[in-house]
């Protein structure tokens, strides 16, 4: 996949993250390369997929 990005000025005043999933990426700013990977060493029948767990408020 070829993806062209034209960078402009970025201004972030506030970020509030309520929860994250098991596979997440949060990025503000520039990145030349992003590589994400995941591996499970657990048998599929023992994997429990449940609801998202919210982050505790500060």
Buried (B, 14 or more C-beta within 10 A) or exposed (E): EEEEEEEEEEEEEEEEEEEEEEEEEEEEEEEEEEEEEEEEEEEEEEEEEEEEEEEEEE
